[in-house]
Amino acid sequence: MKFGVHLLTNLTSEWNSQYIQYQYMKEMLEKAVAEAPVLVNNNDDDDSGSNLFCEQYFLRVDEEFFE
């Protein structure tokens, strides 16, 4: 059973307003993944540049998400 279906079938009415909107969250994550830049590392010996890029990217994403 998929998580979204499991979540919907096991809702507790008293907590209904506290549940995540799973379908909306899933669509938002899929969109973010589709729009994320593709990282290419041509130098297998030194990946510190791409690691720094990843850190900066995810810090920006976190800031935007938690606004």
PDB file of N, CA, C and O in Angstrom:
ATOM      1  N   MET A   1       0.846  -1.170   0.000  1.00  0.00           N
ATOM      2  CA  MET A   1       0.000   0.000   0.000  1.00  0.00           C
ATOM      3  C   MET A   1       0.897   1.241   0.000  1.00  0.00           C
ATOM      4  O   MET A   1       1.867   1.326   0.754  1.00  0.00           O
ATOM      5  N   LYS A   2       0.558   2.174  -0.842  1.00  0.00           N
ATOM      6  CA  LYS A   2       1.324   3.414  -0.920  1.00  0.00           C
ATOM      7  C   LYS A   2       1.036   4.284   0.299  1.00  0.00           C
ATOM      8  O   LYS A   2      -0.033   4.202   0.905  1.00  0.00           O
ATOM      9  N   PHE A   3       2.018   5.119   0.643  1.00  0.00           N
ATOM     10  CA  PHE A   3       1.907   5.935   1.850  1.00  0.00           C
ATOM     11  C   PHE A   3       0.705   6.867   1.811  1.00  0.00           C
ATOM     12  O   PHE A   3      -0.015   6.978   2.803  1.00  0.00           O
ATOM     13  N   GLY A   4       0.473   7.539   0.687  1.00  0.00           N
ATOM     14  CA  GLY A   4      -0.648   8.473   0.586  1.00  0.00           C
ATOM     15  C   GLY A   4      -1.984   7.798   0.839  1.00  0.00           C
ATOM     16  O   GLY A   4      -2.843   8.351   1.525  1.00  0.00           O
ATOM     17  N   VAL A   5      -2.163   6.610   0.289  1.00  0.00           N
ATOM     18  CA  VAL A   5      -3.404   5.854   0.493  1.00  0.00           C
ATOM     19  C   VAL A   5      -3.498   5.414   1.952  1.00  0.00           C
ATOM     20  O   VAL A   5      -4.559   5.506   2.570  1.00  0.00           O
ATOM     21  N   HIS A   6      -2.391   4.940   2.491  1.00  0.00           N
ATOM     22  CA  HIS A   6      -2.361   4.518   3.897  1.00  0.00           C
ATOM     23  C   HIS A   6      -2.730   5.683   4.812  1.00  0.00           C
ATOM     24  O   HIS A   6      -3.503   5.519   5.756  1.00  0.00           O
ATOM     25  N   LEU A   7      -2.174   6.856   4.529  1.00  0.00           N
ATOM     26  CA  LEU A   7      -2.463   8.039   5.337  1.00  0.00           C
ATOM     27  C   LEU A   7      -3.949   8.386   5.289  1.00  0.00           C
ATOM     28  O   LEU A   7      -4.567   8.649   6.321  1.00  0.00           O
ATOM     29  N   LEU A   8      -4.515   8.384   4.086  1.00  0.00           N
ATOM     30  CA  LEU A   8      -5.935   8.732   3.946  1.00  0.00           C
ATOM     31  C   LEU A   8      -6.864   7.725   4.617  1.00  0.00           C
ATOM     32  O   LEU A   8      -7.895   8.104   5.173  1.00  0.00           O
ATOM     33  N   THR A   9      -6.507   6.458   4.570  1.00  0.00           N
ATOM     34  CA  THR A   9      -7.391   5.437   5.142  1.00  0.00           C
ATOM     35  C   THR A   9      -7.289   5.355   6.659  1.00  0.00           C
ATOM     36  O   THR A   9      -8.138   4.736   7.300  1.00  0.00           O
ATOM     37  N   ASN A  10      -6.267   5.967   7.239  1.00  0.00           N
ATOM     38  CA  ASN A  10      -6.080   5.887   8.687  1.00  0.00           C
ATOM     39  C   ASN A  10      -6.198   7.242   9.380  1.00  0.00           C
ATOM     40  O   ASN A  10      -5.628   7.441  10.453  1.00  0.00           O
ATOM     41  N   LEU A  11      -6.927   8.169   8.778  1.00  0.00           N
ATOM     42  CA  LEU A  11      -7.108   9.491   9.377  1.00  0.00           C
ATOM     43  C   LEU A  11      -7.956   9.400  10.639  1.00  0.00           C
ATOM     44  O   LEU A  11      -8.883   8.595  10.731  1.00  0.00           O
ATOM     45  N   THR A  12      -7.620  10.231  11.592  1.00  0.00           N
ATOM     46  CA  THR A  12      -8.431  10.393  12.794  1.00  0.00           C
ATOM     47  C   THR A  12      -9.098  11.751  12.686  1.00  0.00           C
ATOM     48  O   THR A  12      -8.417  12.769  12.563  1.00  0.00           O
ATOM     49  N   SER A  13     -10.415  11.778  12.731  1.00  0.00           N
ATOM     50  CA  SER A  13     -11.148  13.021  12.466  1.00  0.00           C
ATOM     51  C   SER A  13     -10.753  14.156  13.409  1.00  0.00           C
ATOM     52  O   SER A  13     -10.734  15.316  12.998  1.00  0.00           O
ATOM     53  N   GLU A  14     -10.439  13.839  14.664  1.00  0.00           N
ATOM     54  CA  GLU A  14     -10.050  14.888  15.611  1.00  0.00           C
ATOM     55  C   GLU A  14      -8.748  15.575  15.204  1.00  0.00           C
ATOM     56  O   GLU A  14      -8.526  16.738  15.542  1.00  0.00           O
ATOM     57  N   TRP A  15      -7.901  14.869  14.487  1.00  0.00           N
ATOM     58  CA  TRP A  15      -6.591  15.388  14.085  1.00  0.00           C
ATOM     59  C   TRP A  15      -6.573  15.846  12.635  1.00  0.00           C
ATOM     60  O   TRP A  15      -5.512  16.199  12.119  1.00  0.00           O
ATOM     61  N   ASN A  16      -7.698  15.850  11.977  1.00  0.00           N
ATOM     62  CA  ASN A  16      -7.763  16.127  10.544  1.00  0.00           C
ATOM     63  C   ASN A  16      -7.056  17.424  10.150  1.00  0.00           C
ATOM     64  O   ASN A  16      -6.374  17.460   9.126  1.00  0.00           O
ATOM     65  N   SER A  17      -7.205  18.481  10.935  1.00  0.00           N
ATOM     66  CA  SER A  17      -6.588  19.766  10.581  1.00  0.00           C
ATOM     67  C   SER A  17      -5.073  19.748  10.758  1.00  0.00           C
ATOM     68  O   SER A  17      -4.386  20.644  10.267  1.00  0.00           O
ATOM     69  N   GLN A  18      -4.544  18.743  11.451  1.00  0.00           N
ATOM     70  CA  GLN A  18      -3.107  18.675  11.711  1.00  0.00           C
ATOM     71  C   GLN A  18      -2.349  17.818  10.693  1.00  0.00           C
ATOM     72  O   GLN A  18      -1.118  17.835  10.668  1.00  0.00           O
ATOM     73  N   TYR A  19      -3.059  17.085   9.870  1.00  0.00           N
ATOM     74  CA  TYR A  19      -2.399  16.220   8.899  1.00  0.00           C
ATOM     75  C   TYR A  19      -1.788  17.025   7.759  1.00  0.00           C
ATOM     76  O   TYR A  19      -2.270  18.102   7.409  1.00  0.00           O
ATOM     77  N   ILE A  20      -0.724  16.483   7.191  1.00  0.00           N
ATOM     78  CA  ILE A  20      -0.121  17.123   6.022  1.00  0.00           C
ATOM     79  C   ILE A  20      -1.018  16.894   4.815  1.00  0.00           C
ATOM     80  O   ILE A  20      -1.744  15.902   4.746  1.00  0.00           O
ATOM     81  N   GLN A  21      -0.961  17.809   3.879  1.00  0.00           N
ATOM     82  CA  GLN A  21      -1.653  17.617   2.607  1.00  0.00           C
ATOM     83  C   GLN A  21      -0.675  16.842   1.722  1.00  0.00           C
ATOM     84  O   GLN A  21       0.092  17.424   0.956  1.00  0.00           O
ATOM     85  N   TYR A  22      -0.723  15.524   1.848  1.00  0.00           N
ATOM     86  CA  TYR A  22       0.283  14.668   1.242  1.00  0.00           C
ATOM     87  C   TYR A  22       0.376  14.852  -0.267  1.00  0.00           C
ATOM     88  O   TYR A  22       1.482  14.946  -0.800  1.00  0.00           O
ATOM     89  N   GLN A  23      -0.737  14.906  -0.961  1.00  0.00           N
ATOM     90  CA  GLN A  23      -0.706  15.028  -2.420  1.00  0.00           C
ATOM     91  C   GLN A  23      -0.053  16.340  -2.832  1.00  0.00           C
ATOM     92  O   GLN A  23       0.738  16.371  -3.774  1.00  0.00           O
ATOM     93  N   TYR A  24      -0.384  17.432  -2.126  1.00  0.00           N
ATOM     94  CA  TYR A  24       0.221  18.734  -2.415  1.00  0.00           C
ATOM     95  C   TYR A  24       1.727  18.692  -2.155  1.00  0.00           C
ATOM     96  O   TYR A  24       2.511  19.206  -2.954  1.00  0.00           O
ATOM     97  N   MET A  25       2.130  18.081  -1.040  1.00  0.00           N
ATOM     98  CA  MET A  25       3.550  17.978  -0.713  1.00  0.00           C
ATOM     99  C   MET A  25       4.290  17.151  -1.766  1.00  0.00           C
ATOM    100  O   MET A  25       5.398  17.504  -2.170  1.00  0.00           O
ATOM    101  N   LYS A  26       3.684  16.068  -2.201  1.00  0.00           N
ATOM    102  CA  LYS A  26       4.297  15.205  -3.203  1.00  0.00           C
ATOM    103  C   LYS A  26       4.482  15.956  -4.516  1.00  0.00           C
ATOM    104  O   LYS A  26       5.537  15.857  -5.143  1.00  0.00           O
ATOM    105  N   GLU A  27       3.468  16.706  -4.936  1.00  0.00           N
ATOM    106  CA  GLU A  27       3.569  17.493  -6.169  1.00  0.00           C
ATOM    107  C   GLU A  27       4.645  18.567  -6.046  1.00  0.00           C
ATOM    108  O   GLU A  27       5.390  18.815  -6.994  1.00  0.00           O
ATOM    109  N   MET A  28       4.727  19.200  -4.886  1.00  0.00           N
ATOM    110  CA  MET A  28       5.719  20.240  -4.660  1.00  0.00           C
ATOM    111  C   MET A  28       7.139  19.655  -4.725  1.00  0.00           C
ATOM    112  O   MET A  28       8.032  20.264  -5.315  1.00  0.00           O
ATOM    113  N   LEU A  29       7.345  18.490  -4.129  1.00  0.00           N
ATOM    114  CA  LEU A  29       8.654  17.842  -4.163  1.00  0.00           C
ATOM    115  C   LEU A  29       9.021  17.390  -5.576  1.00  0.00           C
ATOM    116  O   LEU A  29      10.167  17.544  -5.999  1.00  0.00           O
ATOM    117  N   GLU A  30       8.060  16.836  -6.302  1.00  0.00           N
ATOM    118  CA  GLU A  30       8.330  16.408  -7.672  1.00  0.00           C
ATOM    119  C   GLU A  30       8.707  17.599  -8.549  1.00  0.00           C
ATOM    120  O   GLU A  30       9.599  17.494  -9.390  1.00  0.00           O
ATOM    121  N   LYS A  31       8.034  18.723  -8.356  1.00  0.00           N
ATOM    122  CA  LYS A  31       8.351  19.934  -9.115  1.00  0.00           C
ATOM    123  C   LYS A  31       9.751  20.428  -8.769  1.00  0.00           C
ATOM    124  O   LYS A  31      10.510  20.814  -9.658  1.00  0.00           O
ATOM    125  N   ALA A  32      10.097  20.419  -7.484  1.00  0.00           N
ATOM    126  CA  ALA A  32      11.422  20.869  -7.055  1.00  0.00           C
ATOM    127  C   ALA A  32      12.517  19.989  -7.646  1.00  0.00           C
ATOM    128  O   ALA A  32      13.559  20.493  -8.063  1.00  0.00           O
ATOM    129  N   VAL A  33      12.291  18.692  -7.683  1.00  0.00           N
ATOM    130  CA  VAL A  33      13.277  17.774  -8.253  1.00  0.00           C
ATOM    131  C   VAL A  33      13.414  18.010  -9.752  1.00  0.00           C
ATOM    132  O   VAL A  33      14.525  18.002 -10.283  1.00  0.00           O
ATOM    133  N   ALA A  34      12.297  18.219 -10.434  1.00  0.00           N
ATOM    134  CA  ALA A  34      12.337  18.446 -11.881  1.00  0.00           C
ATOM    135  C   ALA A  34      13.049  19.748 -12.227  1.00  0.00           C
ATOM    136  O   ALA A  34      13.710  19.834 -13.262  1.00  0.00           O
ATOM    137  N   GLU A  35      12.922  20.766 -11.367  1.00  0.00           N
ATOM    138  CA  GLU A  35      13.523  22.069 -11.642  1.00  0.00           C
ATOM    139  C   GLU A  35      14.932  22.212 -11.072  1.00  0.00           C
ATOM    140  O   GLU A  35      15.598  23.218 -11.319  1.00  0.00           O
ATOM    141  N   ALA A  36      15.387  21.231 -10.324  1.00  0.00           N
ATOM    142  CA  ALA A  36      16.712  21.314  -9.706  1.00  0.00           C
ATOM    143  C   ALA A  36      17.794  21.263 -10.779  1.00  0.00           C
ATOM    144  O   ALA A  36      17.656  20.553 -11.774  1.00  0.00           O
ATOM    145  N   PRO A  37      18.867  22.017 -10.574  1.00  0.00           N
ATOM    146  CA  PRO A  37      19.950  21.987 -11.558  1.00  0.00           C
ATOM    147  C   PRO A  37      20.654  20.632 -11.551  1.00  0.00           C
ATOM    148  O   PRO A  37      20.762  19.975 -10.516  1.00  0.00           O
ATOM    149  N   VAL A  38      21.122  20.240 -12.708  1.00  0.00           N
ATOM    150  CA  VAL A  38      21.865  18.993 -12.842  1.00  0.00           C
ATOM    151  C   VAL A  38      23.321  19.290 -12.528  1.00  0.00           C
ATOM    152  O   VAL A  38      23.913  20.203 -13.104  1.00  0.00           O
ATOM    153  N   LEU A  39      23.891  18.526 -11.623  1.00  0.00           N
ATOM    154  CA  LEU A  39      25.287  18.721 -11.255  1.00  0.00           C
ATOM    155  C   LEU A  39      26.159  17.785 -12.073  1.00  0.00           C
ATOM    156  O   LEU A  39      25.898  16.585 -12.159  1.00  0.00           O
ATOM    157  N   VAL A  40      27.184  18.342 -12.665  1.00  0.00           N
ATOM    158  CA  VAL A  40      28.128  17.544 -13.437  1.00  0.00           C
ATOM    159  C   VAL A  40      29.502  17.770 -12.847  1.00  0.00           C
ATOM    160  O   VAL A  40      29.949  18.910 -12.718  1.00  0.00           O
ATOM    161  N   ASN A  41      30.169  16.697 -12.490  1.00  0.00           N
ATOM    162  CA  ASN A  41      31.518  16.781 -11.952  1.00  0.00           C
ATOM    163  C   ASN A  41      32.451  16.086 -12.930  1.00  0.00           C
ATOM    164  O   ASN A  41      32.456  14.859 -13.027  1.00  0.00           O
ATOM    165  N   ASN A  42      33.241  16.870 -13.656  1.00  0.00           N
ATOM    166  CA  ASN A  42      34.156  16.310 -14.650  1.00  0.00           C
ATOM    167  C   ASN A  42      35.466  15.863 -14.042  1.00  0.00           C
ATOM    168  O   ASN A  42      36.249  15.186 -14.708  1.00  0.00           O
ATOM    169  N   ASN A  43      35.724  16.219 -12.807  1.00  0.00           N
ATOM    170  CA  ASN A  43      36.974  15.869 -12.160  1.00  0.00           C
ATOM    171  C   ASN A  43      36.678  14.906 -11.022  1.00  0.00           C
ATOM    172  O   ASN A  43      36.227  15.318  -9.953  1.00  0.00           O
ATOM    173  N   ASP A  44      36.931  13.624 -11.255  1.00  0.00           N
ATOM    174  CA  ASP A  44      36.610  12.613 -10.254  1.00  0.00           C
ATOM    175  C   ASP A  44      37.496  12.703  -9.017  1.00  0.00           C
ATOM    176  O   ASP A  44      37.111  12.238  -7.944  1.00  0.00           O
ATOM    177  N   ASP A  45      38.689  13.301  -9.157  1.00  0.00           N
ATOM    178  CA  ASP A  45      39.624  13.373  -8.040  1.00  0.00           C
ATOM    179  C   ASP A  45      39.221  14.404  -6.992  1.00  0.00           C
ATOM    180  O   ASP A  45      39.498  14.226  -5.806  1.00  0.00           O
ATOM    181  N   ASP A  46      38.569  15.481  -7.424  1.00  0.00           N
ATOM    182  CA  ASP A  46      38.257  16.570  -6.501  1.00  0.00           C
ATOM    183  C   ASP A  46      36.794  16.953  -6.647  1.00  0.00           C
ATOM    184  O   ASP A  46      36.412  17.609  -7.616  1.00  0.00           O
ATOM    185  N   ASP A  47      35.984  16.548  -5.693  1.00  0.00           N
ATOM    186  CA  ASP A  47      34.566  16.894  -5.756  1.00  0.00           C
ATOM    187  C   ASP A  47      34.193  17.961  -4.733  1.00  0.00           C
ATOM    188  O   ASP A  47      33.012  18.156  -4.448  1.00  0.00           O
ATOM    189  N   SER A  48      35.184  18.650  -4.180  1.00  0.00           N
ATOM    190  CA  SER A  48      34.894  19.661  -3.162  1.00  0.00           C
ATOM    191  C   SER A  48      34.075  20.812  -3.730  1.00  0.00           C
ATOM    192  O   SER A  48      33.249  21.381  -3.016  1.00  0.00           O
ATOM    193  N   GLY A  49      34.282  21.169  -4.989  1.00  0.00           N
ATOM    194  CA  GLY A  49      33.512  22.242  -5.613  1.00  0.00           C
ATOM    195  C   GLY A  49      32.049  21.890  -5.720  1.00  0.00           C
ATOM    196  O   GLY A  49      31.188  22.721  -5.429  1.00  0.00           O
ATOM    197  N   SER A  50      31.749  20.667  -6.132  1.00  0.00           N
ATOM    198  CA  SER A  50      30.349  20.271  -6.257  1.00  0.00           C
ATOM    199  C   SER A  50      29.708  20.111  -4.884  1.00  0.00           C
ATOM    200  O   SER A  50      28.518  20.383  -4.723  1.00  0.00           O
ATOM    201  N   ASN A  51      30.484  19.672  -3.891  1.00  0.00           N
ATOM    202  CA  ASN A  51      29.939  19.574  -2.533  1.00  0.00           C
ATOM    203  C   ASN A  51      29.568  20.951  -2.005  1.00  0.00           C
ATOM    204  O   ASN A  51      28.526  21.112  -1.370  1.00  0.00           O
ATOM    205  N   LEU A  52      30.409  21.943  -2.262  1.00  0.00           N
ATOM    206  CA  LEU A  52      30.118  23.306  -1.841  1.00  0.00           C
ATOM    207  C   LEU A  52      28.873  23.812  -2.552  1.00  0.00           C
ATOM    208  O   LEU A  52      28.017  24.450  -1.939  1.00  0.00           O
ATOM    209  N   PHE A  53      28.773  23.524  -3.847  1.00  0.00           N
ATOM    210  CA  PHE A  53      27.594  23.923  -4.611  1.00  0.00           C
ATOM    211  C   PHE A  53      26.338  23.290  -4.023  1.00  0.00           C
ATOM    212  O   PHE A  53      25.321  23.964  -3.858  1.00  0.00           O
ATOM    213  N   CYS A  54      26.404  22.012  -3.711  1.00  0.00           N
ATOM    214  CA  CYS A  54      25.251  21.306  -3.127  1.00  0.00           C
ATOM    215  C   CYS A  54      24.856  21.925  -1.794  1.00  0.00           C
ATOM    216  O   CYS A  54      23.673  22.150  -1.538  1.00  0.00           O
ATOM    217  N   GLU A  55      25.835  22.199  -0.948  1.00  0.00           N
ATOM    218  CA  GLU A  55      25.535  22.805   0.346  1.00  0.00           C
ATOM    219  C   GLU A  55      24.824  24.136   0.182  1.00  0.00           C
ATOM    220  O   GLU A  55      23.816  24.395   0.839  1.00  0.00           O
ATOM    221  N   GLN A  56      25.354  24.983  -0.701  1.00  0.00           N
ATOM    222  CA  GLN A  56      24.756  26.298  -0.920  1.00  0.00           C
ATOM    223  C   GLN A  56      23.353  26.160  -1.498  1.00  0.00           C
ATOM    224  O   GLN A  56      22.443  26.888  -1.103  1.00  0.00           O
ATOM    225  N   TYR A  57      23.177  25.235  -2.428  1.00  0.00           N
ATOM    226  CA  TYR A  57      21.864  25.028  -3.043  1.00  0.00           C
ATOM    227  C   TYR A  57      20.834  24.612  -1.998  1.00  0.00           C
ATOM    228  O   TYR A  57      19.744  25.182  -1.936  1.00  0.00           O
ATOM    229  N   PHE A  58      21.173  23.629  -1.186  1.00  0.00           N
ATOM    230  CA  PHE A  58      20.211  23.133  -0.210  1.00  0.00           C
ATOM    231  C   PHE A  58      19.952  24.137   0.908  1.00  0.00           C
ATOM    232  O   PHE A  58      18.859  24.149   1.475  1.00  0.00           O
ATOM    233  N   LEU A  59      20.922  24.972   1.235  1.00  0.00           N
ATOM    234  CA  LEU A  59      20.670  26.046   2.192  1.00  0.00           C
ATOM    235  C   LEU A  59      19.639  27.020   1.637  1.00  0.00           C
ATOM    236  O   LEU A  59      18.750  27.468   2.361  1.00  0.00           O
ATOM    237  N   ARG A  60      19.758  27.353   0.337  1.00  0.00           N
ATOM    238  CA  ARG A  60      18.777  28.243  -0.301  1.00  0.00           C
ATOM    239  C   ARG A  60      17.398  27.599  -0.321  1.00  0.00           C
ATOM    240  O   ARG A  60      16.400  28.256  -0.025  1.00  0.00           O
ATOM    241  N   VAL A  61      17.339  26.331  -0.664  1.00  0.00           N
ATOM    242  CA  VAL A  61      16.056  25.621  -0.711  1.00  0.00           C
ATOM    243  C   VAL A  61      15.415  25.611   0.675  1.00  0.00           C
ATOM    244  O   VAL A  61      14.218  25.865   0.809  1.00  0.00           O
ATOM    245  N   ASP A  62      16.205  25.317   1.703  1.00  0.00           N
ATOM    246  CA  ASP A  62      15.678  25.324   3.067  1.00  0.00           C
ATOM    247  C   ASP A  62      15.126  26.690   3.439  1.00  0.00           C
ATOM    248  O   ASP A  62      14.042  26.789   4.015  1.00  0.00           O
ATOM    249  N   GLU A  63      15.866  27.744   3.113  1.00  0.00           N
ATOM    250  CA  GLU A  63      15.413  29.097   3.444  1.00  0.00           C
ATOM    251  C   GLU A  63      14.091  29.411   2.751  1.00  0.00           C
ATOM    252  O   GLU A  63      13.183  29.968   3.368  1.00  0.00           O
ATOM    253  N   GLU A  64      13.978  29.056   1.469  1.00  0.00           N
ATOM    254  CA  GLU A  64      12.749  29.327   0.729  1.00  0.00           C
ATOM    255  C   GLU A  64      11.588  28.491   1.259  1.00  0.00           C
ATOM    256  O   GLU A  64      10.465  28.980   1.376  1.00  0.00           O
ATOM    257  N   PHE A  65      11.865  27.234   1.577  1.00  0.00           N
ATOM    258  CA  PHE A  65      10.809  26.329   2.021  1.00  0.00           C
ATOM    259  C   PHE A  65      10.248  26.745   3.378  1.00  0.00           C
ATOM    260  O   PHE A  65       9.040  26.673   3.605  1.00  0.00           O
ATOM    261  N   PHE A  66      11.131  27.180   4.280  1.00  0.00           N
ATOM    262  CA  PHE A  66      10.699  27.476   5.643  1.00  0.00           C
ATOM    263  C   PHE A  66      10.341  28.942   5.866  1.00  0.00           C
ATOM    264  O   PHE A  66      10.222  29.371   7.014  1.00  0.00           O
ATOM    265  N   GLU A  67      10.164  29.729   4.784  1.00  0.00           N
ATOM    266  CA  GLU A  67       9.744  31.122   4.930  1.00  0.00           C
ATOM    267  C   GLU A  67       8.339  31.202   5.464  1.00  0.00           C
ATOM    268  O   GLU A  67       7.812  32.298   5.654  1.00  0.00           O
TER     269      GLU A  67
END
